[in-house]
C-alpha cells in the first residue's frame, strides 16, 4: 500500500495555525481521509468551530449527568451510533442555537461527512434511546437548558421555547427521571 510521507512537525504546525482539514489536504497534497487519519494518530483535534462547539456541548452534558450521579461514558469510536452511554442508554447530544426566545435543533436523516463530499443516513430512532438537546449560556461556558427527549419524540426540526410554559417539550426540561430508572435498577 502506498503512503505519502509528510513532515509531522510541519503538519502539526499547520494544524496549530488553524488550518482546516481541506486546507491541510491541499497544502500537503494528501486526501481528506489521510488528513483525518493523521490527525487521529497525532492526537490533533478539529479546527472547525462548529465541530468544537458540538464537542463542548457533549462534554458539558456528560459532566452534568455524571455530577447527577449517572454512569456516563463517551464511546471510544467517533463512529459510534450515539455520543454518550448514560446508565446503559444511548444518548445523542445536539447543540441548539438561540433565535430570539426560541432554540432550534435540526435532525436531518441525511448527514454530511468529509466536508460535505459524502452523505450518510442517520436513523436517530434506531441508533438512540434519548436525545439531549443542549443550550449553552451566552458565554458558552455552562449549560443553560438541557432537554432529554425519548427517541419516540424526535422530529426533523425541534423548536424549543425554554422560558415559555406552552413549550411542547417543557416536560423534558432537566428531566432526568427516565435515565435514573436504569441507575436504580442496576
FENDA-V331383 format. One record per residue. N is the residue number from 1. PHI is phi in radians with two decimals (none if undefined). Layout:
N_PHI, N_PHI
This chain:
1_none, 2_-1.44, 3_-2.30, 4_-1.44, 5_-1.46, 6_-2.15, 7_-1.34, 8_-1.07, 9_-1.11, 10_-1.17, 11_-1.09, 12_-1.12, 13_-1.14, 14_-1.12, 15_-1.11, 16_-1.12, 17_-1.30, 18_1.75, 19_-1.10, 20_-1.47, 21_-0.97, 22_-1.09, 23_-1.20, 24_-1.12, 25_-1.04, 26_-1.14, 27_-1.11, 28_-1.74, 29_1.13, 30_-2.23, 31_-1.39, 32_-1.07, 33_-1.15, 34_-1.19, 35_-1.03, 36_-1.08, 37_-1.12, 38_-1.13, 39_-1.06, 40_-1.11, 41_-1.08, 42_-1.59, 43_1.24, 44_-1.65, 45_-1.52, 46_-1.55, 47_-1.77, 48_-1.54, 49_-1.01, 50_-1.09, 51_-1.11, 52_-1.15, 53_-1.16, 54_-1.13, 55_-1.17, 56_-1.09, 57_-1.09, 58_-1.06, 59_-1.14, 60_-1.14, 61_-1.14, 62_-1.06, 63_-1.13, 64_-1.10, 65_-1.15, 66_-1.12, 67_-1.13, 68_-1.57, 69_1.52, 70_-1.69, 71_-1.29, 72_-2.16, 73_-2.37, 74_-1.67, 75_-0.98, 76_-1.14, 77_-1.64, 78_-1.26, 79_-1.71, 80_-1.09, 81_-1.13, 82_-2.26, 83_-1.32, 84_-2.39, 85_-1.97, 86_-2.14, 87_0.88, 88_1.54, 89_-1.56, 90_-1.50, 91_-2.14, 92_-1.68, 93_-1.79, 94_-2.22, 95_-1.80, 96_-1.74, 97_-2.02, 98_-1.24, 99_-2.23, 100_1.02, 101_-1.48, 102_-1.81, 103_-2.22, 104_-2.01, 105_-2.19, 106_-1.92, 107_-2.21, 108_-1.24, 109_-1.26, 110_-1.84, 111_-2.00, 112_-1.53, 113_-2.47, 114_0.93, 115_1.02, 116_1.43, 117_-1.27, 118_-2.23, 119_-2.20, 120_-2.39, 121_-1.45, 122_-2.11, 123_-1.79, 124_-1.05, 125_-1.15, 126_-1.46, 127_-1.60, 128_-2.37, 129_-1.63, 130_-2.38, 131_-1.98, 132_-1.68, 133_-1.67, 134_-1.84, 135_-2.20, 136_-1.55, 137_-1.23, 138_-1.06, 139_-1.37, 140_0.98, 141_-2.15, 142_-2.81, 143_-1.27, 144_-1.65, 145_-2.44, 146_-2.47, 147_-1.90, 148_-2.00, 149_-1.71, 150_-1.19, 151_-0.99, 152_-1.13, 153_-1.60, 154_-1.23, 155_-2.28, 156_-1.04, 157_-2.33, 158_-2.09, 159_-1.98, 160_-1.84, 161_-2.20, 162_-0.96, 163_-1.67, 164_-1.96, 165_-1.17, 166_-1.43, 167_-1.01, 168_-0.99, 169_-1.81, 170_-0.97, 171_-1.13, 172_-1.70, 173_-1.20, 174_0.87, 175_-1.55, 176_-1.73, 177_-0.96, 178_-1.03, 179_-1.28, 180_-1.26, 181_-1.00, 182_-1.14, 183_-1.15, 184_-1.22, 185_-1.33, 186_-1.33
